[in-house]
Amino acid sequence: MQRVIIENEAARQNALRNLRLLDTAPSESFDRITRLASRLLGAPVSTISLTDNDRQWFKSRFGVDLAEIPRGEAPCSYAIYADEVFVVRDMLADDRFKDSILANAGIRFYAGAPLITRTGYALGTLCVVDDKPRTVTDDERHLLVDLAAMVMTQIEVQNTIGRIHPTSGYPNEYQFFEDLEDLARRQPERQTVGLLIELASPQQITHGLRVLGAAYAEELIRSATEAIRRTLGDEIQIYHVGPTRCLVLLDQSAIVGIEALAERLDGSLRNTLLFCGVPVNLDPVMGVYVFALSAVENPRDIMRRLFNAADDARKTGRCLALYTEMGDRAHARSFRLINDMRDALTGSADFRLLYQPVVDFASGRCTGAEALLRWRHKTLGDVGPAEFIPLAEGTALIRPLTAWVLDTAMGQLAEWVKTGRFPKISINISMRNLEESDFAETLASVLDRHGVGAGMIQIEFTESVLVSYSARALDQLRVLKEMGVAIAIDDFGTGYSGLSYLQQLPATVLKIDQSFIKSLAVSEHDQKLVHGVIAMAHDLGYRVVAEGIENHEAYDMLAAWNCDEAQGYLIAPPLAPVMMDEWLESAKG
């Protein structure tokens, strides 16, 4: 069947550029076809040649080192408009090519089949060349046409199945992985600079989606990639590797001016973007990783390190951060802890609860204890809650982790209740737990299973999470309070809440953060602050607990200010259950 070729050069150029093949990395999927063409047709050289405005650029080449040649001297510029295989039997005998670069390089024979899109645009050719004149048989013509069709199939597959991001039209992470592996095979000695650009913070994207809708992210990435293109130039391949993340590979020399380049990119991306008439500002950060292609064993590791560098930039408030092994070890440790956390929850002794007593200032009597989670990792040793709990909160693991704490603490409380000696246990929960629609129901089930009354537990959550609490969380707190569960705001004074939160939340206890208590004996500022907080809390009907009491001076001041309860190493450190029993016995005496 004869193919229809549209002879509209401007439209053809546009079709070629839309496929984003020019100046891309070599690809094994295309190289297989050029090797096959050379072998089947007995030709020393074979190329997949794309016809640009003024050059023939080789997407794949076998048997030749040239990356491109001028278009005007190339047989391919004629072949793209041929309706069959274009053949030059002897270049030296053809006035069009006898003085061309190819002829001067010793090439005599050329045969090329045009690469035609389904819409009739010629992109280039699949061609074979030889250093001696020759003819082409009908079978060889058919073979070239079939191989050219294979090239077009590969181009279509690459652009429609898993290689092109549908939003931006740029190659995605899978194409990046393939291109990086191809580069590593071809130029293992080359040093490369990876630059990852994260266009906006997750919070900004979430807010934008809520306010402006799903099209917001799509318009953002399209506008941003064009800004990156204008800054870096058309010769740089952009990969769209995440909802709002782009990646480019630069030559090693780029590292010298990488900070200046990052500043230019930052300036381009921070220009106000109008979305449906609404001005939107991006908040980009960039991560850089310099690596040798010979060291590329897993392309995903390259991307992970770039992600980590960009994450470091975001956390430190900088525009740009370079990958470091120390930073990567921290990320790798976090990843390992997340992976090992689930195993630690399945019946092992890695997790344990310690209990720190709380005493009443007026009577000195123990009023309860706070359950404190500890993790002794099998190989990493003791891992502090300040490290692993935020990791759990960022994943679905916070639910089973909290469930383990509740079940363990209520089981222990049930044992103490049998002795008639223990009034209340405080348990820390995450705001993520309160976002669960069935949290109160789950807690009630745990209490029922262990035969413990709701009035014997206190739920604590930190003040810093109050800024993000939702209607669902507020509903859960109200249900818990109706059940008889005491509710405490922990670490009060370190977060971002205002007095309005204290009016809305059904809490009955304020726990003043230990950072104010530890310096109480020597800091007049902290004395005024803590004294004022106690008075304010009492006026609002709260019971006040002071955490982190370590000396008698602080204890005496708090007692004089009518603070209700005391907790800290002066009273007792966090204790294992057996040691807690011993402490309770000694406290009675």
C-alpha positions as CSV (number, residue, x, y, z in Angstrom):
1,M,0.0,0.0,0.0
2,Q,1.4,3.4,-1.0
3,R,1.9,5.8,1.9
4,V,0.6,9.4,1.9
5,I,3.4,11.8,2.8
6,I,2.4,15.4,3.7
7,E,4.9,17.8,2.1
8,N,4.5,20.6,4.6
9,E,7.9,21.3,6.1
10,A,6.7,23.4,9.0
11,A,4.1,20.8,10.0
12,R,6.6,18.0,9.6
13,Q,9.1,19.8,11.9
14,N,6.4,20.3,14.5
15,A,5.5,16.6,14.4
16,L,9.1,15.7,14.8
17,R,9.6,18.0,17.8
18,N,6.4,16.9,19.5
19,L,7.8,13.4,19.6
20,R,10.8,14.7,21.6
21,L,13.3,12.4,20.0
22,L,16.0,14.9,18.8
23,D,19.1,15.1,20.9
24,T,17.9,12.3,23.3
25,A,20.2,9.7,24.7
26,P,21.0,6.5,22.6
27,S,18.6,3.7,23.2
28,E,19.2,0.0,23.0
29,S,15.7,-0.6,21.6
30,F,16.6,1.4,18.5
31,D,20.2,0.1,18.3
32,R,18.9,-3.4,17.9
33,I,17.1,-2.4,14.7
34,T,20.2,-0.7,13.2
35,R,22.4,-3.7,14.0
36,L,19.7,-6.0,12.5
37,A,19.5,-3.8,9.3
38,S,23.3,-3.9,8.9
39,R,23.5,-7.7,9.3
40,L,20.5,-8.6,7.1
41,L,21.5,-6.3,4.2
42,G,25.2,-6.9,4.5
43,A,26.0,-3.2,5.0
44,P,28.8,-2.0,7.2
45,V,26.9,1.1,8.3
46,S,23.2,1.6,9.3
47,T,21.5,4.6,11.0
48,I,18.1,5.8,12.2
49,S,18.4,9.4,10.9
50,L,16.0,12.2,11.9
51,T,15.7,15.2,9.5
52,D,15.9,18.4,11.5
53,N,15.8,21.9,10.1
54,D,19.4,22.0,9.0
55,R,20.9,18.7,9.9
56,Q,20.5,14.9,9.9
57,W,20.7,13.7,13.5
58,F,21.3,10.0,14.2
59,K,19.0,8.6,16.9
60,S,20.9,5.3,16.4
61,R,24.0,4.4,14.4
62,F,26.0,1.3,13.7
63,G,29.4,1.3,12.2
64,V,29.9,5.1,12.2
65,D,31.0,7.6,14.9
66,L,29.3,10.7,13.4
67,A,26.3,12.0,15.5
68,E,25.0,14.3,12.7
69,I,25.7,15.7,9.3
70,P,24.4,18.8,7.4
71,R,21.0,18.2,6.0
72,G,21.7,19.6,2.6
73,E,24.4,17.0,1.8
74,A,22.4,14.0,3.1
75,P,20.5,11.6,0.9
76,C,18.0,11.3,3.8
77,S,16.7,14.8,3.0
78,Y,15.5,13.3,-0.3
79,A,14.4,10.0,1.1
80,I,11.9,11.5,3.5
81,Y,9.7,12.5,0.6
82,A,10.0,9.3,-1.3
83,D,7.0,6.9,-1.4
84,E,9.4,4.0,-1.5
85,V,13.0,3.1,-0.6
86,F,15.3,5.9,-1.9
87,V,18.5,4.4,-3.4
88,V,21.8,6.0,-4.5
89,R,23.8,3.3,-6.2
90,D,27.0,5.3,-6.4
91,M,27.4,8.7,-4.8
92,L,30.4,9.6,-6.9
93,A,28.3,9.2,-10.0
94,D,25.4,11.3,-8.6
95,D,25.8,15.1,-9.0
96,R,23.7,15.7,-5.8
97,F,26.1,13.9,-3.5
98,K,29.5,13.5,-5.2
99,D,30.9,16.4,-3.2
100,S,29.1,15.6,0.1
101,I,30.7,14.7,3.4
102,L,29.6,11.1,3.0
103,A,31.2,10.8,-0.4
104,N,34.4,12.4,0.7
105,A,34.4,10.0,3.6
106,G,34.4,7.1,1.2
107,I,30.7,6.2,1.2
108,R,29.5,5.1,-2.2
109,F,26.1,3.4,-1.7
110,Y,22.9,4.6,0.1
111,A,19.5,3.0,0.6
112,G,16.9,4.6,3.0
113,A,13.3,3.9,3.9
114,P,11.3,6.9,5.2
115,L,10.0,6.9,8.7
116,I,6.4,8.0,8.3
117,T,3.9,8.7,11.1
118,R,0.3,7.5,10.9
119,T,-0.7,11.1,10.0
120,G,1.7,11.2,7.1
121,Y,4.7,13.2,8.4
122,A,8.2,12.0,7.5
123,L,10.5,12.1,10.5
124,G,13.7,10.7,8.9
125,T,14.9,7.4,7.5
126,L,16.2,4.0,8.4
127,C,19.2,3.7,6.0
128,V,22.1,1.5,5.2
129,V,25.3,2.7,3.5
130,D,28.3,0.9,2.0
131,D,31.8,1.9,0.8
132,K,31.3,0.4,-2.6
133,P,28.6,0.8,-5.2
134,R,25.8,-1.7,-5.3
135,T,22.2,-2.4,-6.2
136,V,19.1,-3.2,-4.1
137,T,16.9,-6.3,-4.7
138,D,13.2,-6.3,-4.3
139,D,13.6,-8.4,-1.1
140,E,16.0,-5.9,0.3
141,R,13.6,-3.0,-0.4
142,H,10.8,-4.9,1.4
143,L,13.2,-5.6,4.3
144,L,14.1,-2.0,4.7
145,V,10.4,-1.0,4.6
146,D,9.6,-3.6,7.3
147,L,12.5,-2.4,9.5
148,A,11.4,1.2,9.1
149,A,8.0,0.1,10.3
150,M,9.6,-1.5,13.3
151,V,11.3,1.8,14.1
152,M,8.0,3.7,13.9
153,T,6.4,1.0,16.1
154,Q,9.1,1.6,18.7
155,I,8.6,5.4,18.5
156,E,4.8,4.9,19.0
157,V,5.3,2.5,21.9
158,Q,7.8,4.9,23.5
159,N,5.3,7.8,23.2
160,T,2.1,6.0,24.2
161,I,3.0,3.1,26.6
162,G,4.8,4.0,29.7
163,R,7.6,6.2,28.4
164,I,5.9,9.7,28.0
165,H,4.2,11.5,30.8
166,P,0.6,12.2,29.7
167,T,0.5,15.7,31.3
168,S,3.7,17.3,30.1
169,G,4.5,15.2,27.0
170,Y,8.0,14.8,28.3
171,P,9.8,11.4,28.9
172,N,9.0,9.9,32.3
173,E,11.1,8.1,34.9
174,Y,11.0,4.8,33.0
175,Q,12.5,6.5,29.9
176,F,15.1,8.1,32.2
177,F,16.1,4.7,33.5
178,E,16.5,3.3,30.0
179,D,18.4,6.3,28.7
180,L,20.8,6.3,31.7
181,E,21.5,2.6,31.2
182,D,22.3,3.3,27.6
183,L,24.6,6.2,28.4
184,A,26.4,4.0,31.0
185,R,27.0,1.3,28.3
186,R,28.3,3.8,25.8
187,Q,30.3,6.2,27.9
188,P,31.2,4.5,31.2
189,E,34.0,6.9,31.8
190,R,31.8,10.0,31.6
191,Q,31.1,12.1,34.7
192,T,27.5,13.4,34.8
193,V,25.6,16.0,36.8
194,G,22.0,15.1,37.7
195,L,19.7,18.0,38.6
196,L,16.3,17.4,40.1
197,I,13.8,20.2,40.3
198,E,10.9,20.0,42.7
199,L,8.5,22.7,41.6
200,A,6.5,23.1,44.8
201,S,6.1,21.7,48.3
202,P,3.5,19.0,48.9
203,Q,1.6,21.4,51.1
204,Q,1.4,24.0,48.3
205,I,0.2,21.4,45.8
206,T,-2.4,20.1,48.2
207,H,-3.7,23.6,48.8
208,G,-3.7,24.4,45.1
209,L,-5.6,21.3,44.2
210,R,-8.2,22.1,46.8
211,V,-8.7,25.7,45.7
212,L,-8.1,25.5,42.0
213,G,-8.9,21.9,41.1
214,A,-7.1,19.0,39.3
215,A,-6.2,21.2,36.3
216,Y,-4.0,23.3,38.6
217,A,-1.2,20.6,38.8
218,E,-1.4,20.0,35.0
219,E,-1.1,23.7,34.1
220,L,1.7,24.1,36.7
221,I,3.9,21.4,35.2
222,R,3.3,22.5,31.6
223,S,4.2,26.1,32.4
224,A,7.2,25.0,34.5
225,T,8.7,22.7,32.0
226,E,8.5,25.4,29.4
227,A,10.3,27.8,31.8
228,I,13.0,25.1,32.4
229,R,13.3,24.6,28.6
230,R,13.8,28.4,28.0
231,T,16.4,28.5,30.7
232,L,18.4,25.4,29.8
233,G,18.0,25.4,26.1
234,D,16.5,23.0,23.6
235,E,19.5,20.7,23.6
236,I,18.8,19.5,27.2
237,Q,16.5,16.6,27.7
238,I,13.9,17.2,30.4
239,Y,12.4,14.2,32.2
240,H,9.1,14.5,34.1
241,V,9.7,12.1,36.9
242,G,6.9,12.9,39.4
243,P,3.7,14.9,39.7
244,T,5.8,18.1,40.2
245,R,9.3,16.9,39.7
246,C,11.6,17.3,36.7
247,L,15.1,15.9,36.1
248,V,17.9,16.8,33.7
249,L,21.4,15.4,33.0
250,L,24.2,17.9,32.5
251,D,27.8,17.6,31.6
252,Q,30.4,17.4,34.4
253,S,31.5,21.0,33.6
254,A,28.1,22.2,34.7
255,I,28.9,21.6,38.4
256,V,31.2,24.7,38.4
257,G,28.3,27.0,37.7
258,I,25.5,24.9,39.2
259,E,24.6,27.5,41.9
260,A,24.3,30.3,39.3
261,L,22.2,27.9,37.1
262,A,20.0,27.1,40.0
263,E,19.5,30.8,40.7
264,R,18.4,31.3,37.1
265,L,16.0,28.4,37.2
266,D,14.7,29.6,40.5
267,G,14.1,33.0,39.0
268,S,12.3,31.6,36.0
269,L,10.1,29.3,38.0
270,R,9.2,31.9,40.6
271,N,7.7,34.2,38.0
272,T,4.0,34.5,38.7
273,L,1.9,31.9,36.9
274,L,-1.7,32.9,36.0
275,F,-4.2,30.1,36.4
276,C,-7.7,31.0,35.4
277,G,-6.8,34.6,36.2
278,V,-5.5,33.6,39.7
279,P,-1.8,34.4,40.3
280,V,0.2,31.4,41.5
281,N,3.7,31.4,42.7
282,L,5.9,28.3,42.7
283,D,8.3,27.3,45.6
284,P,11.0,25.3,43.8
285,V,14.0,23.5,45.3
286,M,16.7,21.6,43.5
287,G,18.9,18.6,44.3
288,V,22.2,17.9,42.6
289,Y,24.2,14.6,42.3
290,V,27.5,14.2,40.5
291,F,28.3,10.6,39.5
292,A,30.3,8.5,37.1
293,L,28.2,6.6,34.6
294,S,30.5,3.5,35.3
295,A,29.0,3.5,38.8
296,V,25.4,3.3,37.6
297,E,24.2,-0.1,38.7
298,N,20.6,0.8,39.4
299,P,19.2,4.0,37.8
300,R,16.6,4.1,40.6
301,D,19.4,4.8,43.1
302,I,20.5,7.8,41.1
303,M,16.9,9.2,41.2
304,R,16.6,8.4,44.9
305,R,19.7,10.3,45.7
306,L,18.5,13.3,43.7
307,F,15.2,13.1,45.6
308,N,17.0,13.1,48.9
309,A,19.1,16.1,47.9
310,A,16.0,18.1,46.9
311,D,14.4,17.0,50.2
312,D,17.4,18.3,52.1
313,A,17.1,21.6,50.2
314,R,13.4,21.9,51.2
315,K,14.1,21.1,54.9
316,T,16.9,23.6,55.2
317,G,15.1,26.4,53.3
318,R,17.7,26.5,50.6
319,C,17.2,26.7,46.8
320,L,19.8,24.0,46.1
321,A,21.4,21.1,48.0
322,L,24.1,18.7,46.8
323,Y,23.8,15.0,47.5
324,T,26.1,13.8,50.4
325,E,26.8,10.3,51.6
326,M,26.0,11.5,55.2
327,G,22.6,12.8,54.1
328,D,21.9,9.6,52.1
329,R,22.8,7.4,55.1
330,A,20.2,9.3,57.1
331,H,17.6,8.8,54.4
332,A,18.6,5.1,54.0
333,R,18.3,4.7,57.8
334,S,14.8,6.2,57.7
335,F,13.8,3.9,54.9
336,R,15.2,0.9,56.8
337,L,13.3,1.8,60.0
338,I,10.1,2.1,58.1
339,N,10.6,-1.3,56.5
340,D,11.6,-2.9,59.8
341,M,8.8,-1.3,61.9
342,R,6.2,-3.7,60.7
343,D,8.3,-6.7,61.6
344,A,8.9,-5.2,65.0
345,L,5.2,-5.1,65.6
346,T,4.5,-8.7,64.8
347,G,5.1,-10.4,68.1
348,S,8.8,-9.6,68.7
349,A,10.2,-8.0,71.8
350,D,11.7,-5.0,69.8
351,F,9.1,-2.6,71.0
352,R,8.4,-2.1,74.7
353,L,6.5,0.4,76.9
354,L,8.1,2.2,79.9
355,Y,6.0,4.1,82.4
356,Q,6.9,7.4,84.0
357,P,5.0,8.2,87.2
358,V,2.9,11.4,87.6
359,V,2.3,12.7,91.2
360,D,-0.1,15.2,92.7
361,F,1.7,18.3,94.1
362,A,-0.8,18.7,97.0
363,S,-0.7,15.2,98.4
364,G,2.5,13.7,96.8
365,R,0.3,10.7,95.8
366,C,0.9,8.9,92.5
367,T,-2.0,9.8,90.2
368,G,-0.9,7.7,87.2
369,A,1.8,7.2,84.7
370,E,2.6,8.1,81.1
371,A,3.2,5.1,78.8
372,L,6.4,5.8,76.7
373,L,7.2,3.8,73.6
374,R,10.7,2.5,73.1
375,W,12.3,0.5,70.2
376,R,15.4,-1.6,70.5
377,H,16.2,-2.4,66.9
378,K,17.9,-5.8,66.4
379,T,20.9,-4.3,64.7
380,L,20.7,-0.5,65.1
381,G,20.2,-0.6,68.8
382,D,18.0,1.9,70.6
383,V,16.0,4.1,68.3
384,G,14.4,7.1,70.0
385,P,10.7,7.9,69.5
386,A,11.6,11.3,68.2
387,E,13.1,9.5,65.2
388,F,10.7,6.7,64.5
389,I,7.3,8.1,65.4
390,P,7.4,10.8,62.7
391,L,8.3,8.1,60.2
392,A,5.3,6.1,61.3
393,E,3.1,9.2,61.1
394,G,4.1,9.7,57.5
395,T,2.9,6.2,56.6
396,A,0.0,3.8,57.3
397,L,2.1,2.2,60.0
398,I,0.9,4.7,62.6
399,R,-2.4,2.8,62.9
400,P,-0.9,-0.6,63.8
401,L,1.8,1.1,66.0
402,T,-0.9,2.9,68.0
403,A,-2.9,-0.2,68.2
404,W,0.1,-2.1,69.7
405,V,0.6,0.7,72.3
406,L,-3.1,0.7,73.3
407,D,-3.3,-3.1,73.6
408,T,0.0,-3.4,75.5
409,A,-0.8,-0.4,77.9
410,M,-4.3,-1.6,78.6
411,G,-3.1,-5.1,79.3
412,Q,-0.6,-3.8,81.8
413,L,-3.2,-1.5,83.3
414,A,-5.5,-4.4,83.8
415,E,-2.8,-6.2,85.7
416,W,-2.2,-3.2,87.9
417,V,-6.0,-2.7,88.5
418,K,-6.1,-6.2,90.0
419,T,-3.7,-5.0,92.7
420,G,-5.9,-2.0,93.4
421,R,-2.9,0.4,93.2
422,F,-3.1,2.2,89.8
423,P,-5.5,5.0,88.9
424,K,-4.7,6.2,85.4
425,I,-2.4,5.7,82.3
426,S,-1.6,8.4,79.8
427,I,-1.1,7.4,76.2
428,N,0.3,9.5,73.3
429,I,-1.5,9.4,70.0
430,S,-1.0,11.0,66.7
431,M,-3.4,13.4,65.0
432,R,-3.3,10.8,62.2
433,N,-5.1,8.5,64.6
434,L,-7.8,11.1,65.3
435,E,-8.3,11.3,61.5
436,E,-9.5,7.7,61.6
437,S,-13.3,7.6,61.7
438,D,-13.3,4.6,63.9
439,F,-10.6,5.5,66.4
440,A,-12.9,6.0,69.4
441,E,-14.7,2.8,68.5
442,T,-11.4,0.9,68.3
443,L,-10.3,2.3,71.7
444,A,-13.6,1.3,73.3
445,S,-13.1,-2.2,72.0
446,V,-9.6,-2.4,73.5
447,L,-10.9,-1.2,76.8
448,D,-13.7,-3.7,76.8
449,R,-11.3,-6.6,75.9
450,H,-9.1,-5.8,78.9
451,G,-11.9,-4.9,81.3
452,V,-10.6,-1.4,81.8
453,G,-12.8,1.6,82.3
454,A,-12.6,4.7,80.1
455,G,-12.0,6.9,83.1
456,M,-8.7,5.1,83.8
457,I,-6.9,6.4,80.7
458,Q,-5.8,9.7,79.4
459,I,-5.2,10.5,75.7
460,E,-2.4,13.0,74.9
461,F,-1.6,14.7,71.6
462,T,1.0,17.5,71.0
463,E,0.1,21.1,70.6
464,S,2.0,21.4,67.3
465,V,-0.6,19.3,65.5
466,L,-3.5,21.6,66.5
467,V,-3.0,23.8,63.4
468,S,-4.1,21.0,61.1
469,Y,-6.9,19.3,63.1
470,S,-10.0,18.6,61.1
471,A,-13.7,18.3,61.8
472,R,-13.3,14.5,61.9
473,A,-10.5,14.8,64.6
474,L,-12.7,17.1,66.6
475,D,-15.6,14.7,66.4
476,Q,-13.4,11.8,67.6
477,L,-12.2,13.9,70.6
478,R,-15.7,14.7,71.6
479,V,-16.7,11.1,71.4
480,L,-13.7,10.1,73.6
481,K,-14.7,12.7,76.1
482,E,-18.3,11.5,76.2
483,M,-16.9,8.0,76.9
484,G,-15.1,9.4,80.0
485,V,-11.6,9.4,78.5
486,A,-9.4,12.3,79.8
487,I,-7.9,14.4,77.0
488,A,-4.5,16.3,77.5
489,I,-2.6,18.7,75.3
490,D,1.0,17.6,75.5
491,D,4.2,19.8,75.1
492,F,2.1,23.0,75.6
493,G,4.1,26.1,74.7
494,T,6.1,24.6,71.8
495,G,3.5,24.5,69.0
496,Y,1.6,27.0,67.0
497,S,-1.8,27.1,68.6
498,G,-3.7,30.1,69.9
499,L,-6.2,30.5,72.7
500,S,-9.0,29.8,70.2
501,Y,-7.9,26.2,70.1
502,L,-8.2,25.9,73.8
503,Q,-11.8,27.1,73.6
504,Q,-12.8,24.6,70.8
505,L,-11.0,21.4,71.9
506,P,-12.7,19.2,74.5
507,A,-9.4,18.8,76.5
508,T,-9.2,19.0,80.3
509,V,-5.4,18.8,80.9
510,L,-2.5,21.0,79.8
511,K,1.0,19.5,80.0
512,I,3.7,22.3,80.1
513,D,6.6,21.3,77.9
514,Q,9.8,20.3,79.7
515,S,11.9,22.8,77.8
516,F,10.4,25.5,80.0
517,I,10.7,23.5,83.2
518,K,14.3,22.5,82.9
519,S,15.6,26.1,83.0
520,L,12.9,27.3,85.5
521,A,15.3,27.7,88.4
522,V,17.6,30.1,86.5
523,S,15.4,31.8,83.9
524,E,13.2,34.7,85.1
525,H,11.6,34.8,81.7
526,D,10.5,31.1,81.9
527,Q,9.3,31.7,85.5
528,K,7.0,34.4,84.3
529,L,5.8,32.4,81.4
530,V,5.1,29.2,83.3
531,H,3.4,31.0,86.2
532,G,1.2,32.9,83.7
533,V,0.3,29.7,81.8
534,I,-0.7,27.9,85.1
535,A,-2.9,30.8,86.1
536,M,-4.5,31.1,82.6
537,A,-5.1,27.3,82.4
538,H,-6.8,27.2,85.8
539,D,-9.0,30.2,84.8
540,L,-10.1,28.1,81.7
541,G,-10.8,25.1,83.8
542,Y,-7.7,23.0,82.9
543,R,-5.7,20.8,85.2
544,V,-1.9,21.5,84.7
545,V,0.9,19.0,84.6
546,A,4.6,20.1,84.5
547,E,6.9,17.8,82.6
548,G,10.6,17.4,82.9
549,I,11.1,18.3,86.6
550,E,14.7,17.6,87.4
551,N,15.5,19.7,90.5
552,H,13.9,20.7,93.8
553,E,14.0,24.4,93.0
554,A,11.7,23.9,90.0
555,Y,9.4,21.6,92.0
556,D,9.0,24.1,94.8
557,M,8.2,27.0,92.4
558,L,5.6,24.9,90.6
559,A,4.0,23.8,93.9
560,A,3.9,27.5,95.1
561,W,2.1,28.4,91.8
562,N,-0.5,25.7,92.5
563,C,0.5,23.5,89.5
564,D,-1.6,20.3,89.8
565,E,0.7,17.4,88.9
566,A,4.4,16.8,88.5
567,Q,6.4,14.5,86.1
568,G,10.1,14.2,85.6
569,Y,13.3,12.5,86.6
570,L,13.2,14.1,90.1
571,I,10.2,11.9,90.8
572,A,11.2,8.9,88.7
573,P,12.6,8.1,85.2
574,P,10.6,6.0,82.8
575,L,10.4,2.5,84.3
576,A,9.8,-1.0,83.1
577,P,6.6,-2.6,84.6
578,V,8.5,-4.6,87.3
579,M,10.5,-1.5,88.3
580,M,7.3,0.5,88.4
581,D,5.9,-2.0,90.9
582,E,8.9,-1.5,93.0
583,W,8.7,2.3,92.8
584,L,5.0,2.2,93.8
585,E,5.8,0.0,96.8
586,S,8.6,2.4,97.9
587,A,6.3,5.5,97.3
588,K,3.7,4.0,99.7
589,G,6.3,3.9,102.4
